[in-house]
Amino acid sequence: MLYIILMKIIFTLHAEKQILERKFEKVWIEETIKTPDEIKRKGEKYYARKKLNGFTLKVVYAKEKYIKIITTYMVRP
């Protein structure tokens, strides 16, 4: 399954804080949005998952005129 998104991606202050604290690379988040292993939608929010380095990155975002990253975190697969 291949998803290609050409929309601008922005990060909420909350997401920016999480990225810094958890030492995530923004490219990981962008790749999770562009080529997720799994994606679900609940109301206005999207939940994307991608396996990276033995963990699964989860990204919660909303689509408006752009993609707004709300939160991101790692979990064990």
Rosetta constraint file for C-alpha pairs under 8 A:
AtomPair CA 1 CA 35 HARMONIC 7.76 0.50
AtomPair CA 1 CA 37 HARMONIC 7.84 0.50
AtomPair CA 2 CA 34 HARMONIC 7.81 0.50
AtomPair CA 2 CA 35 HARMONIC 5.74 0.50
AtomPair CA 2 CA 36 HARMONIC 7.86 0.50
AtomPair CA 3 CA 34 HARMONIC 5.40 0.50
AtomPair CA 3 CA 35 HARMONIC 5.24 0.50
AtomPair CA 3 CA 36 HARMONIC 7.37 0.50
AtomPair CA 4 CA 34 HARMONIC 5.25 0.50
AtomPair CA 4 CA 35 HARMONIC 7.00 0.50
AtomPair CA 5 CA 33 HARMONIC 7.71 0.50
AtomPair CA 5 CA 34 HARMONIC 5.67 0.50
AtomPair CA 7 CA 65 HARMONIC 7.67 0.50
AtomPair CA 7 CA 66 HARMONIC 5.41 0.50
AtomPair CA 7 CA 67 HARMONIC 6.46 0.50
AtomPair CA 8 CA 66 HARMONIC 4.98 0.50
AtomPair CA 8 CA 67 HARMONIC 6.09 0.50
AtomPair CA 9 CA 30 HARMONIC 7.91 0.50
AtomPair CA 9 CA 66 HARMONIC 5.92 0.50
AtomPair CA 9 CA 67 HARMONIC 4.69 0.50
AtomPair CA 9 CA 68 HARMONIC 6.03 0.50
AtomPair CA 9 CA 69 HARMONIC 7.25 0.50
AtomPair CA 10 CA 66 HARMONIC 7.19 0.50
AtomPair CA 10 CA 67 HARMONIC 6.15 0.50
AtomPair CA 10 CA 68 HARMONIC 4.99 0.50
AtomPair CA 10 CA 69 HARMONIC 6.17 0.50
AtomPair CA 11 CA 15 HARMONIC 5.81 0.50
AtomPair CA 11 CA 16 HARMONIC 6.12 0.50
AtomPair CA 11 CA 68 HARMONIC 5.69 0.50
AtomPair CA 11 CA 69 HARMONIC 4.76 0.50
AtomPair CA 11 CA 70 HARMONIC 6.77 0.50
AtomPair CA 12 CA 16 HARMONIC 6.24 0.50
AtomPair CA 12 CA 68 HARMONIC 6.83 0.50
AtomPair CA 12 CA 69 HARMONIC 6.09 0.50
AtomPair CA 12 CA 70 HARMONIC 5.76 0.50
AtomPair CA 12 CA 71 HARMONIC 7.94 0.50
AtomPair CA 13 CA 17 HARMONIC 6.16 0.50
AtomPair CA 14 CA 18 HARMONIC 6.32 0.50
AtomPair CA 14 CA 70 HARMONIC 6.96 0.50
AtomPair CA 14 CA 71 HARMONIC 6.79 0.50
AtomPair CA 15 CA 19 HARMONIC 6.13 0.50
AtomPair CA 15 CA 69 HARMONIC 6.48 0.50
AtomPair CA 15 CA 70 HARMONIC 5.68 0.50
AtomPair CA 15 CA 71 HARMONIC 4.84 0.50
AtomPair CA 15 CA 72 HARMONIC 6.46 0.50
AtomPair CA 16 CA 20 HARMONIC 6.36 0.50
AtomPair CA 17 CA 21 HARMONIC 6.12 0.50
AtomPair CA 18 CA 22 HARMONIC 5.81 0.50
AtomPair CA 18 CA 71 HARMONIC 7.44 0.50
AtomPair CA 18 CA 72 HARMONIC 7.03 0.50
AtomPair CA 18 CA 73 HARMONIC 7.78 0.50
AtomPair CA 19 CA 23 HARMONIC 5.65 0.50
AtomPair CA 19 CA 24 HARMONIC 4.94 0.50
AtomPair CA 19 CA 25 HARMONIC 7.12 0.50
AtomPair CA 19 CA 26 HARMONIC 7.51 0.50
AtomPair CA 19 CA 72 HARMONIC 7.59 0.50
AtomPair CA 20 CA 24 HARMONIC 6.70 0.50
AtomPair CA 24 CA 28 HARMONIC 7.20 0.50
AtomPair CA 25 CA 29 HARMONIC 7.12 0.50
AtomPair CA 26 CA 30 HARMONIC 6.26 0.50
AtomPair CA 27 CA 31 HARMONIC 6.00 0.50
AtomPair CA 28 CA 32 HARMONIC 6.15 0.50
AtomPair CA 29 CA 33 HARMONIC 6.29 0.50
AtomPair CA 29 CA 57 HARMONIC 7.83 0.50
AtomPair CA 29 CA 59 HARMONIC 6.83 0.50
AtomPair CA 29 CA 72 HARMONIC 7.78 0.50
AtomPair CA 30 CA 34 HARMONIC 6.08 0.50
AtomPair CA 31 CA 35 HARMONIC 5.63 0.50
AtomPair CA 31 CA 36 HARMONIC 7.22 0.50
AtomPair CA 32 CA 36 HARMONIC 4.76 0.50
AtomPair CA 32 CA 37 HARMONIC 7.76 0.50
AtomPair CA 32 CA 48 HARMONIC 6.41 0.50
AtomPair CA 32 CA 49 HARMONIC 6.33 0.50
AtomPair CA 32 CA 50 HARMONIC 5.43 0.50
AtomPair CA 32 CA 57 HARMONIC 7.38 0.50
AtomPair CA 32 CA 58 HARMONIC 7.80 0.50
AtomPair CA 32 CA 59 HARMONIC 7.18 0.50
AtomPair CA 33 CA 48 HARMONIC 6.32 0.50
AtomPair CA 33 CA 59 HARMONIC 7.45 0.50
AtomPair CA 35 CA 50 HARMONIC 7.85 0.50
AtomPair CA 36 CA 48 HARMONIC 5.82 0.50
AtomPair CA 36 CA 49 HARMONIC 5.57 0.50
AtomPair CA 36 CA 50 HARMONIC 5.19 0.50
AtomPair CA 37 CA 48 HARMONIC 7.53 0.50
AtomPair CA 37 CA 49 HARMONIC 5.71 0.50
AtomPair CA 37 CA 50 HARMONIC 4.93 0.50
AtomPair CA 37 CA 51 HARMONIC 7.18 0.50
AtomPair CA 38 CA 48 HARMONIC 5.81 0.50
AtomPair CA 38 CA 49 HARMONIC 5.23 0.50
AtomPair CA 38 CA 50 HARMONIC 6.91 0.50
AtomPair CA 39 CA 46 HARMONIC 6.90 0.50
AtomPair CA 39 CA 47 HARMONIC 5.51 0.50
AtomPair CA 39 CA 48 HARMONIC 4.37 0.50
AtomPair CA 39 CA 49 HARMONIC 6.34 0.50
AtomPair CA 40 CA 46 HARMONIC 5.73 0.50
AtomPair CA 40 CA 47 HARMONIC 5.12 0.50
AtomPair CA 40 CA 48 HARMONIC 6.58 0.50
AtomPair CA 41 CA 45 HARMONIC 5.82 0.50
AtomPair CA 41 CA 46 HARMONIC 4.47 0.50
AtomPair CA 41 CA 47 HARMONIC 6.17 0.50
AtomPair CA 42 CA 46 HARMONIC 6.37 0.50
AtomPair CA 42 CA 47 HARMONIC 7.88 0.50
AtomPair CA 44 CA 62 HARMONIC 6.20 0.50
AtomPair CA 44 CA 63 HARMONIC 7.60 0.50
AtomPair CA 45 CA 60 HARMONIC 6.69 0.50
AtomPair CA 45 CA 61 HARMONIC 5.69 0.50
AtomPair CA 45 CA 62 HARMONIC 4.90 0.50
AtomPair CA 45 CA 63 HARMONIC 7.63 0.50
AtomPair CA 46 CA 60 HARMONIC 5.65 0.50
AtomPair CA 46 CA 61 HARMONIC 5.31 0.50
AtomPair CA 46 CA 62 HARMONIC 6.05 0.50
AtomPair CA 47 CA 58 HARMONIC 6.87 0.50
AtomPair CA 47 CA 59 HARMONIC 5.82 0.50
AtomPair CA 47 CA 60 HARMONIC 4.72 0.50
AtomPair CA 47 CA 61 HARMONIC 6.72 0.50
AtomPair CA 48 CA 58 HARMONIC 5.68 0.50
AtomPair CA 48 CA 59 HARMONIC 5.21 0.50
AtomPair CA 48 CA 60 HARMONIC 6.49 0.50
AtomPair CA 49 CA 56 HARMONIC 6.40 0.50
AtomPair CA 49 CA 57 HARMONIC 5.58 0.50
AtomPair CA 49 CA 58 HARMONIC 4.61 0.50
AtomPair CA 49 CA 59 HARMONIC 6.51 0.50
AtomPair CA 50 CA 56 HARMONIC 5.44 0.50
AtomPair CA 50 CA 57 HARMONIC 5.32 0.50
AtomPair CA 50 CA 58 HARMONIC 6.78 0.50
AtomPair CA 51 CA 55 HARMONIC 5.73 0.50
AtomPair CA 51 CA 56 HARMONIC 4.25 0.50
AtomPair CA 51 CA 57 HARMONIC 6.20 0.50
AtomPair CA 51 CA 77 HARMONIC 7.40 0.50
AtomPair CA 52 CA 56 HARMONIC 5.78 0.50
AtomPair CA 52 CA 57 HARMONIC 6.72 0.50
AtomPair CA 54 CA 76 HARMONIC 7.25 0.50
AtomPair CA 54 CA 77 HARMONIC 7.38 0.50
AtomPair CA 55 CA 74 HARMONIC 6.27 0.50
AtomPair CA 55 CA 75 HARMONIC 5.80 0.50
AtomPair CA 55 CA 76 HARMONIC 4.85 0.50
AtomPair CA 55 CA 77 HARMONIC 5.74 0.50
AtomPair CA 56 CA 74 HARMONIC 5.49 0.50
AtomPair CA 56 CA 75 HARMONIC 5.26 0.50
AtomPair CA 56 CA 76 HARMONIC 5.85 0.50
AtomPair CA 56 CA 77 HARMONIC 5.43 0.50
AtomPair CA 57 CA 72 HARMONIC 7.13 0.50
AtomPair CA 57 CA 73 HARMONIC 5.83 0.50
AtomPair CA 57 CA 74 HARMONIC 4.49 0.50
AtomPair CA 57 CA 75 HARMONIC 6.52 0.50
AtomPair CA 58 CA 72 HARMONIC 5.53 0.50
AtomPair CA 58 CA 73 HARMONIC 5.41 0.50
AtomPair CA 58 CA 74 HARMONIC 6.04 0.50
AtomPair CA 58 CA 75 HARMONIC 7.52 0.50
AtomPair CA 59 CA 69 HARMONIC 7.17 0.50
AtomPair CA 59 CA 70 HARMONIC 7.66 0.50
AtomPair CA 59 CA 71 HARMONIC 5.98 0.50
AtomPair CA 59 CA 72 HARMONIC 4.43 0.50
AtomPair CA 59 CA 73 HARMONIC 6.78 0.50
AtomPair CA 60 CA 69 HARMONIC 6.21 0.50
AtomPair CA 60 CA 70 HARMONIC 5.53 0.50
AtomPair CA 60 CA 71 HARMONIC 5.27 0.50
AtomPair CA 60 CA 72 HARMONIC 6.22 0.50
AtomPair CA 61 CA 67 HARMONIC 6.63 0.50
AtomPair CA 61 CA 68 HARMONIC 5.39 0.50
AtomPair CA 61 CA 69 HARMONIC 4.40 0.50
AtomPair CA 61 CA 70 HARMONIC 5.08 0.50
AtomPair CA 61 CA 71 HARMONIC 7.07 0.50
AtomPair CA 62 CA 67 HARMONIC 5.82 0.50
AtomPair CA 62 CA 68 HARMONIC 5.23 0.50
AtomPair CA 62 CA 69 HARMONIC 6.72 0.50
AtomPair CA 62 CA 70 HARMONIC 7.28 0.50
AtomPair CA 63 CA 67 HARMONIC 4.69 0.50
AtomPair CA 63 CA 68 HARMONIC 6.34 0.50
AtomPair CA 64 CA 68 HARMONIC 7.42 0.50
